[in-house]
Amino acid sequence: MVVIFINAKEAEDFVYSSYMKAINKIPKDMPDMMTRSPHLTRMLLDNAGEPDKKQRNVLVTGSKGKGSVSRMISKLIEAHGFKVGLCTSPHLVSFLERIRINGNAISEDDFVKYANILEPYAAEVQNQLTGVEYIGPVGITAVIAMLYYQDKKTDFNVFECGKGARFDDVTRIHSEASVINTVFLEHVPHLGYDLSEIAFNKVGIISSTQRFAVSAGQQREVRDVICKEARDKGVRLFIWGQDFSCENICIDRNGTYFDVITRNGKYSNIRLNLMGRHQAYNAAIAICTAENLLGGIKEENIKQAYGGITWPGRLEVINRSPLTILDGCINKECARHVREVVNEMGNMDVVSIIGIPDDKDYEGVVCEMSEISRRIILTTSKNKYLRFKKTQIDKVKLMVGEKLIYKSEIEDAVETAYNLIKGDELVCIIGTQSLVRDVKEYFKQDTLNL
């Protein structure tokens, strides 16, 4: 092996190198089928010795919650005594977070090592490219992960797709199963102009090599597309509401409680260390997937896995006293989920910290959170590329009046919130992934080892 990269920064630059060469040539607002070349990831895998065909892989897509489901599947399988690789995106603090085994991120030395192994294969593919073709960063990351997992002898690997599926690099990985979380209208026009087109894109994750696929609850037109794809590919399909479901969901300050029913039986009084009714749905999807991968799972192992699971920035409890929840939310719809979760926790006074730049739906988030918050603290993240404007303060002032406090630094915002609360109150911190990263660093919480 020729050493080209000597540190993680150089290896990360390599991951993006093909894309950066093509970025100025890629047409804007064009469908993925015209701008992406996932077959190049397949070429990389083949040139690297087809490591994916020697392993048991699960692929996960959806419009929302695919990262959480991926994490839950990997944690469940691990709780049954297996070594599990997990490849997700984006990362919060370090690129190394994207590649894990049993929750622990790849070391910098190993990341650099496998980037160096892959580089000559990538160069060979790159030299054949013309026009706007590029090897996707997600694809290069997935192949690095695949080589790493092969050498570390993982038993199973779970891969989260990017925004799509049919034209996503990850779907070129040979897989045993696929999972489709809830699909809704998103990434127009890259994935399509209506729900059926987006569903067609998402169901590209189903492959004839797979033993089975699992689908969350879907709108009828999405469900029809998924059923047709599974039928055409000869893949058995497990559907929410027909093959599995969850019930008796309740939420308190200690987590989310629920029962899961599958064709194999009922798992009762499960506590999930994540907040939200939607997380209970995600947990049921993961249980159905793990059941069919392993040929059965144990209730005590489910409770062990879910009781201690963490997933940064997804309605994450980052402090118990005072109770503090962190969520990577940037629009009104996501903020509504946060508000609903807080309401289900009981009658609690709330102080909300919101850090969302001008080009995102900060007004929608403020609108939702102001309904349950006695004070709103507006703040910013340390990411110099995000646009936080002073006009935001004026607009929010018009919306919430004297409820508003402005603190430019997250450290000051948290300290102010903690000085304001009393008794059994809750602090909600909401914002971009950059803000989530800042908060995790402020609380000195590790994102590499979960």
CORWO-V516737 format. One record per residue. SS is DSSP state (hx for helix, st for strand, lp for the rest). PHI is phi in whole degrees, 0 to 359 (* if undefined). OMEGA is omega as a letter, one per 30 degrees, with the letter a starting at -180 (* if undefined). Layout:
# CORWO-V516737
ss & phi & omega
SS & PHI & OMEGA
SS & PHI & OMEGA
This chain:
# CORWO-V516737
ss & phi & omega
lp & * & l
lp & 275 & a
lp & 275 & l
lp & 251 & a
lp & 255 & a
lp & 243 & l
lp & 210 & a
hx & 296 & l
hx & 298 & l
hx & 293 & l
hx & 293 & l
hx & 293 & l
hx & 300 & l
hx & 299 & l
hx & 303 & a
hx & 265 & a
hx & 298 & a
hx & 295 & l
hx & 298 & a
hx & 294 & l
hx & 291 & a
hx & 258 & a
hx & 304 & a
hx & 282 & l
hx & 258 & a
lp & 283 & l
lp & 299 & l
lp & 279 & l
lp & 54 & l
lp & 252 & l
lp & 301 & l
hx & 304 & a
hx & 298 & a
hx & 259 & a
hx & 238 & a
lp & 245 & a
lp & 227 & a
lp & 294 & l
hx & 297 & l
hx & 291 & l
hx & 294 & l
hx & 296 & l
hx & 299 & l
hx & 300 & l
hx & 299 & a
hx & 296 & a
hx & 295 & a
lp & 272 & l
lp & 99 & l
lp & 53 & a
hx & 298 & a
hx & 292 & a
hx & 281 & l
hx & 256 & a
lp & 226 & a
lp & 259 & a
st & 240 & l
st & 237 & l
st & 247 & a
st & 230 & l
st & 225 & a
lp & 142 & l
lp & 274 & a
lp & 204 & l
lp & 81 & a
hx & 290 & l
hx & 292 & l
hx & 297 & l
hx & 297 & l
hx & 301 & l
hx & 297 & a
hx & 294 & l
hx & 300 & a
hx & 297 & a
hx & 292 & l
hx & 297 & a
hx & 295 & l
hx & 300 & a
hx & 294 & l
lp & 263 & l
lp & 95 & a
lp & 255 & l
lp & 264 & a
st & 233 & l
st & 273 & l
st & 222 & a
st & 237 & a
lp & 225 & l
lp & 203 & f
lp & 277 & l
lp & 259 & l
lp & 263 & a
lp & 247 & a
lp & 234 & l
hx & 302 & a
hx & 299 & l
hx & 299 & a
hx & 288 & a
st & 236 & a
st & 228 & l
st & 229 & a
lp & 47 & l
lp & 86 & a
st & 262 & a
st & 291 & l
lp & 302 & l
lp & 286 & l
hx & 299 & a
hx & 299 & a
hx & 290 & l
hx & 299 & l
hx & 295 & a
hx & 301 & a
hx & 284 & l
hx & 295 & l
hx & 294 & l
hx & 296 & a
hx & 281 & a
hx & 307 & a
hx & 297 & l
hx & 292 & l
hx & 294 & l
hx & 297 & l
hx & 297 & l
hx & 291 & a
hx & 301 & a
lp & 293 & a
lp & 265 & a
lp & 278 & l
lp & 226 & l
lp & 60 & a
lp & 262 & a
lp & 294 & l
lp & 205 & l
lp & 275 & a
lp & 297 & l
hx & 305 & l
hx & 296 & l
hx & 293 & l
hx & 297 & l
hx & 299 & a
hx & 296 & l
hx & 289 & l
hx & 303 & l
hx & 299 & a
hx & 297 & l
hx & 295 & l
hx & 296 & a
hx & 296 & l
hx & 299 & a
hx & 291 & a
hx & 275 & l
lp & 58 & l
lp & 291 & l
lp & 273 & l
st & 218 & l
st & 224 & l
st & 242 & a
st & 240 & l
st & 273 & l
lp & 288 & l
lp & 284 & a
lp & 287 & a
lp & 246 & l
lp & 198 & a
lp & 301 & l
lp & 244 & l
lp & 263 & a
hx & 301 & a
hx & 298 & a
hx & 288 & l
hx & 275 & l
lp & 283 & l
lp & 297 & a
lp & 223 & l
lp & 264 & a
st & 206 & l
st & 224 & a
st & 229 & l
st & 239 & l
lp & 282 & a
lp & 308 & l
lp & 249 & l
lp & 219 & a
lp & 292 & a
lp & 201 & l
lp & 47 & l
lp & 279 & g
lp & 261 & a
lp & 302 & a
lp & 258 & a
lp & 141 & a
lp & 255 & l
lp & 215 & a
hx & 297 & a
hx & 293 & l
hx & 292 & l
hx & 293 & l
hx & 298 & l
hx & 301 & l
hx & 294 & a
hx & 295 & a
hx & 287 & l
hx & 297 & l
hx & 288 & a
lp & 281 & a
lp & 232 & l
lp & 294 & l
lp & 281 & a
lp & 276 & l
lp & 280 & a
st & 199 & l
st & 225 & a
st & 234 & l
st & 237 & l
lp & 291 & l
lp & 296 & a
lp & 225 & l
lp & 296 & a
hx & 305 & a
hx & 293 & l
hx & 289 & a
hx & 300 & l
hx & 299 & l
hx & 295 & l
hx & 296 & a
hx & 299 & l
hx & 295 & a
hx & 297 & l
hx & 297 & l
hx & 297 & a
hx & 297 & a
hx & 271 & a
lp & 70 & a
lp & 251 & l
st & 292 & a
st & 243 & l
st & 254 & a
st & 242 & l
st & 304 & l
lp & 88 & l
lp & 244 & a
lp & 250 & l
st & 198 & l
st & 192 & l
st & 224 & a
st & 210 & l
st & 55 & a
st & 279 & l
st & 216 & a
st & 229 & l
st & 222 & a
lp & 292 & a
lp & 261 & l
st & 141 & a
st & 245 & a
st & 244 & a
st & 190 & l
st & 246 & l
st & 238 & l
st & 245 & l
st & 231 & l
lp & 294 & a
lp & 270 & a
st & 141 & a
st & 237 & l
st & 249 & a
st & 252 & l
st & 51 & l
st & 277 & l
st & 253 & l
st & 254 & a
lp & 279 & l
lp & 222 & a
lp & 265 & l
lp & 127 & l
hx & 301 & a
hx & 296 & l
hx & 289 & l
hx & 296 & l
hx & 298 & l
hx & 300 & a
hx & 296 & l
hx & 294 & l
hx & 300 & a
hx & 295 & l
hx & 296 & l
hx & 300 & a
hx & 295 & a
hx & 295 & l
hx & 305 & a
hx & 280 & l
hx & 288 & a
hx & 263 & a
lp & 78 & a
lp & 133 & l
lp & 224 & a
lp & 256 & a
hx & 300 & a
hx & 295 & l
hx & 287 & l
hx & 299 & a
hx & 295 & l
hx & 295 & a
hx & 294 & a
hx & 284 & a
hx & 294 & a
lp & 244 & a
lp & 289 & l
lp & 229 & l
lp & 208 & a
lp & 306 & l
lp & 77 & l
lp & 244 & a
lp & 44 & a
st & 274 & l
st & 280 & a
st & 261 & l
st & 205 & a
st & 269 & a
lp & 220 & f
lp & 284 & a
st & 299 & a
st & 225 & a
st & 247 & a
st & 241 & l
st & 219 & l
lp & 278 & a
lp & 242 & a
lp & 228 & l
lp & 211 & a
hx & 299 & a
hx & 299 & l
hx & 296 & l
hx & 296 & l
hx & 297 & l
hx & 299 & l
hx & 299 & a
hx & 300 & a
hx & 296 & l
hx & 297 & l
hx & 298 & l
hx & 298 & a
hx & 290 & l
lp & 284 & l
lp & 115 & a
lp & 279 & a
lp & 240 & l
lp & 285 & a
st & 230 & l
st & 245 & a
st & 253 & l
st & 252 & a
st & 234 & l
st & 227 & a
lp & 227 & a
lp & 291 & a
lp & 297 & a
lp & 272 & l
lp & 248 & a
lp & 276 & a
hx & 294 & l
hx & 294 & l
hx & 297 & l
hx & 293 & l
hx & 299 & l
hx & 303 & a
hx & 292 & a
hx & 288 & l
hx & 293 & l
lp & 292 & a
lp & 241 & a
st & 252 & l
st & 276 & l
st & 220 & l
st & 241 & l
st & 253 & l
st & 270 & a
lp & 218 & a
lp & 228 & l
lp & 258 & a
lp & 275 & a
lp & 288 & a
lp & 291 & a
lp & 271 & l
lp & 269 & a
lp & 263 & l
lp & 254 & a
lp & 249 & l
hx & 295 & l
hx & 296 & l
hx & 298 & a
hx & 298 & a
hx & 296 & a
hx & 294 & l
hx & 292 & l
hx & 301 & l
hx & 295 & a
hx & 281 & a
hx & 240 & l
hx & 62 & a
hx & 288 & l
hx & 293 & a
st & 281 & l
st & 230 & l
st & 245 & l
lp & 225 & a
lp & 290 & a
lp & 254 & a
hx & 297 & l
hx & 300 & l
hx & 293 & a
hx & 296 & a
hx & 295 & a
hx & 298 & l
hx & 296 & l
hx & 300 & a
hx & 293 & l
hx & 285 & a
hx & 278 & a
lp & 284 & l
lp & 211 & l
lp & 63 & a
lp & 267 & a
lp & 263 & a
st & 236 & l
st & 252 & l
st & 252 & l
st & 248 & a
st & 229 & l
st & 172 & a
lp & 291 & l
hx & 301 & l
hx & 296 & l
hx & 294 & l
hx & 303 & l
hx & 299 & l
hx & 300 & a
hx & 292 & l
hx & 299 & l
hx & 291 & l
hx & 298 & l
lp & 275 & l
lp & 54 & a
lp & 257 & a
lp & 286 & l
lp & 253 & a
lp & 275 & a
st & 235 & a
lp & 257 & *
